[in-house]
Amino acid sequence: MGLSSNVSNFFYDVKIMSWDVVLTLLNVVGKKRRIGEVTPEGHPGYGGHWPEFKPPQETDSRCSCPGLNALANHGIISRSGRGISFVEIDRHVRGTYNISSTLSSFVPHYAARMLKKNFGEDTFDLAELDMHNGLDATFQPDQSTKHVPYIEELLAAASGKDKDGNDVITTKDLSKLLGKHRAISRAVNKEFTLKPFHKLFGSANASLLLSTMGGRVDDLHSFLIHEQLPEGWESRVRQSRGLTLVNFNKLALAIEFGVREKDWAQVANEAAEHHGTTPV
């Protein structure tokens, strides 16, 4: 990557972060979107009517992000998961999950840099994101395949209730499970490493389960197990400008600061013994 590209990326990041602060402030003073009107008119899913769900075929490309896989399964982006432009990811992630223009732009720009591709001109297959370690797989050991027992463990760990009495996953629930699986991974896999950036990235991915899905177990079951948007569903983010980078990172930090790997030392040692490895 050349000097000019690095300079361009720097100014892009400054512009995005600055505008994101403005959008965050506008969310504070602005009215929330009405329930039933979160998905914008003209976008797939308006009024809770999502395009037909079709499970992926064997030749289709998928990644470890259920949010992107769901877009493909509903035909909002290419059902094959191949030849997707970064620009359409920006547009459809924003409309489907009520993500701010700054966050929805920043993520595919980051992905384009990671894949060494041009944001405005190139395309990619969903599976490419995992091959370059672009997405976190804290809850699944093989990024190309859903590990259902981990998902069921996550859903069963829900300790909260929303105002309607629905079971919901909380920040503390996610922190506990992240701590548990990181501790076990260190114990059974001597090659396991996790830098601070990747820790935060994992917590950030997990935070979307609380923001866009509201942590609701019934919705998350369909979303995580089948990678399907429930009929009638809309994003739980109701701010007029969508979920901003500021609030996204604020929630991610709350999850990460609650992670306690040491609390799971005994469980990790038992896992290591079961796998015939020496705890690290």
Protein Blocks (a to p, Z undefined) as FASTA:
>chain_A
ZZklmmmmmmmmmmmmmmmmmmmmmmmmmccddehilpcghiahihhiacddddddfkbc
cdfbfklmmmmmnomacfklpaiafklmmmmmmmmnopafklmmmmmmmmmmmnopafkl
mccdfklmmmnopacckkbcblkbccfklmmmmmmmpcbdcfkopacddfklmmmmmmmm
mmmmmmmmmkbccdfklmmmmmmmmmmmmmmnnopaklmmmmmmnopacehiacfblbfn
bpafklmmmmmmmmmmmpcfklmmmmmmmmmmmnopacZZ
